């Protein structure tokens, strides 16, 4: 056992963490709604972009509710690092977050449209994080 | 049972909150950080508890001047039991889920709301449960539901020592509440733990 390097984090009240959880649920709901209907590839891309936002917000909620702090800033890898320090029954959540974050640049900034299967996978991983946040 | 700190069942002192905080993370934390995570007691009180727990071996300490950092020693023979006690909230969710999903006819939706869903339920709090049965329940199904909800209320009390507060509303009733902008609907929407059936937001969307 040795101390870990500090990540850029900020304190968070339970109320703030719950607000992030509500935002995560709202992002996920819209993403799932888009994918449940016949969608154009642009709309599918929007679902993937929302999945990223849902996963990040859910991670903030989990860290906020369990640790009283969450990661801030654009370096979302630090959010995954912080999530890794939370003791959770489902150890696969960090890997799910990292998978979603790996597609963040593509989903938010790229002209290349994300395929439906990839978007579905991202939404599924985000849903696991939102579900975990809602159990806390 | 204080569902914020289930460990208080066996140790109704600051020790419970400190162990609960340490069990939430695998990272090292200073006394001040543990105090913030515990959300109760004084910093000095938390440090005294930490010193006692270090002596028992369940907490490991490491000097990182000017601080001392602490972590739950997960190799300790008591660690598994401590962590299991911190997860009793999930056990409550799983038991209620198992019960309501076994009901016939199946519920349209079931969830926990109120202080439990917000993570604020103390020893004196009710456990609020929303049950939305099919709107076309026959008399037989209706009496079956009544018996099942009575059984659930008793079970929740036996499992936790907390009273169950059951809100049973058919889809028609929920539709009326949505139309009337009932604040209860907004509280469900804001914080709920899904147990069974369709997602609450889908039920509310269809009820418009």
Interface residues (C-beta under 8 A of the other chain):
Chain A: X1 X2 X3 X4 X11 X14 X18 X21 X22 X25 X29 X65 X66 X67 X68 X84 X85 X86 X87 X89 X131 X134 X135 X136
Chain B: X23 X24 X25 X26 X27 X28 X36 X37 X39 X60 X62 X64 X69 X71 X73 X83 X87 X89 X90 X93 X118 X119 X120 X190 X191 X192 X193 X194 X199 X201
